[in-house]
Amino acid sequence: MAKEFQGGKAFGFIKSQQEEKLNSTNEAFLSDPKYAEEEELASKLELFKNKYMEFDLNDQGDIDMMGLKRMLEKLGVAKTHLELKKMMSEVCGSAKDTICYTDFLNMMLGKRNAILRLILMYEGMAKPQEVQEPRPPPRKTFSDLP
């Protein structure tokens, strides 16, 4: 039987369950002495949680290949399938098909400069493109005609 996509209350319930799970992982990171020196850890974890939930397309608590592809396309950094697989193995340390939240946090808070981490860190520094106001075309006269 095909997977049915649910909306409304069911979707909200799934999202709230996912958020609770991610919040408990955040609590574990907050109490971990390894990250005690990290500045503004709570606000960083909240930001990472929101970013992670945005790209968890299957709402299973993991970012799969399509979620990663969508994330990078939204950031304007399209990657090939091979590059995506390399990024995923960089984050997870193995050839898994998904990125779990713990691996995502370890990457974002870790000292290694994974490609995905660099892309996500510098997305906010990207210059917004200038938007020009639409103008009507200039008026032509008969003398302008060929």
C-alpha positions, -999 to +999 in steps of 0.1 A: +000+000+000+014+035-009+024+058+019-003+084+024+007+120+033-014+134+061-021+170+068-039+190+094-039+176+129-020+144+120+008+164+105+010+187+134+011+158+158+040+142+139+059+175+138+054+180+176+066+144+183+096+151+161+103+184+179+101+167+213+126+141+202+150+168+188+145+189+220+156+159+242+187+155+220+194+193+224+191+188+262+217+161+261+241+184+242+234+212+267+244+190+296+274+175+278+307+188+293+323+185+259+303+216+247+304+236+280+327+262+265+305+267+234+292+302+233+254+306+230+249+269+228+212+270+235+204+295+208+226+276+183+209+243+191+175+259+186+186+273+152+200+239+142+168+221+153+147+245+131+170+241+101+170+203+105+132+201+108+128+222+077+146+197+056+134+164+071+111+157+042+099+123+054+092+135+090+110+104+103+137+123+122+164+118+095+174+139+065+176+116+035+193+122+002+163+142-013+161+164+019+198+172+015+194+179-022+165+202-015+184+220+013+214+227-010+192+237-039+174+262-017+207+276-006+217+279-043+244+252-041+231+223-063+252+191-061+254+159-080+242+126-066+279+116-060+287+148-042+256+143-020+267+108-011+302+121-002+287+149+020+264+123+038+294+100+045+314+130+057+287+139+082+278+103+094+313+088+091+298+059+071+278+051+040+244+056+056+215+068+035+203+094+061+217+120+084+204+117+120+201+147+142+229+137+165+253+134+136+241+168+123+248+184+156+282+168+159+290+182+125+278+217+132+294+219+167+325+199+158+359+212+147+360+194+114+351+216+084+326+193+066+314+208+033+278+208+045+288+227+077+306+254+057+276+258+034+251+261+063+274+284+083+279+309+054+243+309+040+235+339+062+265+358+049+253+355+013+245+389-002+208+392-012+204+398-048+191+433-057+155+433-068+147+458-095+113+474-097+095+463-129+093+492-153+072+496-185+091+493-217+103+527-232+079+543-257+087+539-294+080+563-321+076+556-359+111+568-364+124+540-342+109+513-365+131+496-390 
